[in-house]
Amino acid sequence: MTLASTVIPFVKASACGNDFLIIDGMHAPADMASFSRRICDRHTGVGADGLEWLFPAQDADIRARLFNADGSEAEISGNGTRCVAQGTGDGSHRGWNKEMYPDQSQ
């Protein structure tokens, strides 16, 4: 049996002792919670406190969805937001600027 693999580019960033993976939402699988849990596992995955998925937004430059290491979705994380702002603040991420709002559509 051959396992197919997909390369998903990501950034690992830390702020005040918390570490986060940041991934462009165009790579998001249907089950983001399960994927987030697996990749954030410190023994079998990359390891992180959470994963920030970034998507385009209508009312801002990006929309961020945060999943904790256990796969649960969080409304916001101050340290996670710091990491996203640092990684996208120069406008290099798909041409976005510094305006970001957490996704609160749940």
Long-range contacts (C-beta under 8 A, 24 or more apart in sequence): 10-46, 11-87, 12-46, 12-48, 13-83, 13-86, 13-87, 14-83, 15-79, 15-80, 15-82, 15-83, 15-86, 16-79, 16-82, 17-79, 18-49, 18-50, 18-77, 18-79, 18-80, 19-47, 19-48, 19-49, 20-48, 20-49, 20-50, 20-51, 20-52, 20-77, 20-79, 20-80, 20-83, 20-84, 21-46, 21-48, 21-50, 21-51, 21-52, 22-51, 22-52, 22-54, 22-83, 22-84, 22-87, 23-51, 23-52, 23-53, 23-54, 24-53, 24-54, 24-93, 24-94, 25-53, 25-54, 25-55, 25-56, 25-63, 25-65, 28-53, 28-55, 32-65, 32-67, 33-67, 33-71, 33-72, 33-73, 34-71, 36-67, 36-68, 36-69, 36-71, 37-67, 37-69, 37-70, 37-71, 40-67, 40-68, 40-69, 41-69, 50-74, 50-77, 50-80, 52-80, 52-83, 52-84, 54-84, 54-88, 54-93, 55-103, 56-94, 56-96, 57-101, 59-101, 60-99, 60-100, 60-101, 61-88, 61-96, 61-97, 61-98, 61-99, 61-100, 62-88, 62-93, 62-96, 62-99, 62-100, 63-100, 63-101, 63-102, 63-103, 64-100, 64-101, 64-102, 64-103, 65-102, 65-103, 66-102, 73-106, 75-102, 75-104, 75-106, 76-102
